[in-house]
């Protein structure tokens, strides 16, 4: 499991760096769009499309980072009100639901990306598949992060149980 958690640290680190890069691109191009539209009265036709695509990529890659750090909406109130083992069980059940959802999203996102390859982004001669590819790629990163969070939860539960036995 240690190797898997190291792999997840590596992949989530890549997702985080890429998410930040896409966010910087989106913010920079949005500023460029505002300047060309309002300062020069000649709006750019391509910057809005790339800004939107960069934001999509940033969000899908950033979700993996959010899962790793436990920043997604969770059932903390219910989980904390239950005995520790039952709370971990609820957490694992919710995480299993996330694994199912993002597995379906990965597959359907892949199929959708393949279907739109012939279509171009507005104002650009680039396939719209580059925008749609955020779904399967981001879902892949998310699946690894969710699985690792489940492993960490089980390891944490095991450590709590082991410490409780040592105290007895």
N, C-alpha and C positions, 0 to 999 in steps of 0.2 A: 504494500500500500504506500510505503514511503516514496517509491519511484513514481507512482501515479500522482501523488500530491506534489512532487517536484515538477512533474510534467504540467500539472495544472497551474502551478506558480508561474512557470515559463509561458504557457499559452495565455494566461490571463494578463501577464505583463505585456505581451505583444498586443493583446486586445486593448489594453489601457493606453498604450503609446499610440496605436492607430486611431483610437477614439479621440484622443487629444488632438492629434494631427488633423483629423477630419473636422473637428470643432474649430480649430484655428483657421482652416481653409474656409469653412462656412462663414465664420465671423468676418474674415478679411474680404471675401467676395460680397457679402451683404453690405459692408461699408462701401466697397467699390461701387456697388449698384446704387446706393443712396447718393453718393457723390456724383456719379454720371447722370443720374436722373434729375436731381434737384440743383446741383451746382452748374452743370453744363447743359441741362435740358435735352440730353441725348442718352436715354437709357440704354444700357447694355442688354443685348438680347440673350447672351449666353450665360452671364454670371448668375442669374436667378436659378436656372436649371441646375447648374453645378452646386450652388448653395444648398438647394433642396436635397440633392443626391448626397452631398457631404453630411448633411444633418441626419439623414436616414442611416448612413453608415456609422456615424458617431453614436447614435442611440443604440443600434443593434450590437455594436461592439462594447458599448458601455454597460449594457445589461449584464454581461458576463462578470464584469468587475463588481457591479452592485450585488450580484448573487454571492460572490466570493466574500464580500465584506458584510453580508447580512443586511444590506440596505434596501432590499425589496420589501414590499408590503407583506407582513407576516401575521401569524396568529399568536403573537407574543402573549397577549392577555390571557387567552385560553391556555396556551402552553405553560405559562408560569403559574396558573391557578391549579394545575394538575400535579400529581406526583411526578417526580423527574422522569421515570421510565415511560410513563404514559405520555408526558409532554414530548419526549424524544420520538415516541411512536407517532404522535400527531404531526410533528415536524417532518418525519420521514414520509408519512402519507402525503402531505402537501408537496414535498419535494418530488415524490414519485409522479404526482399529477403534473408538475412542471416538466419532468423528463418526458412524459407522454406528449404533452402539448408541444414542446420544442422539437421532439422527434418528428411529429406530424408536420410542424412548420418547416423543418429542414427539408423533408421530402417534398412537400407541396411547393415550397419556395424554389427548390431545384427544378421541379417540373415547370413552374411558371417562368423561371429564368430561361429555360430552354425554349419555351414557346415564344418568348418575345425577342429572341435574338435578331430576327429580321427588322424589327421596328427601331427607329432612331429617336433619340432624345430631341425635344423641340429645340430648334435653333442650332443644333449641333449635328455633325455627321458621325455620331457615336451611338452604338447600340444601347438601347434602354436596358438591356440585360445587365449592364454594369451597375445600374441602380437596384434592380431586382436581386442581384447576387448577394446583397446585404442580408437577405432573409436566410438562405442556407448557410452562408459563412458565419454570420452572427449566431445562428442557432447552434452551429457546431461548437463554437467557443462557449456558449451558454450551457450546453449539455455537459461539457467537461467540468465547468465551474459548479454546476448543481450536483453532479455526482461526487465531486470532491467535498462539497459542503456536507453531503450525506455521510461520507466517510469520516469527516472530522466530527460530526455529531455523534456517530457511533463510537468513535475513539474517545471522545469526551465523556460519554455515558459510561464506557468501560472504566475510564480513570476514576470517575465519581464512585462507581460501585466498588472498585478495588480499594480506594481510600476509605470508604465506609467499612469494608471488611477489616482493614488494618486497624481502624479505631475500636472495633469490637473486641 
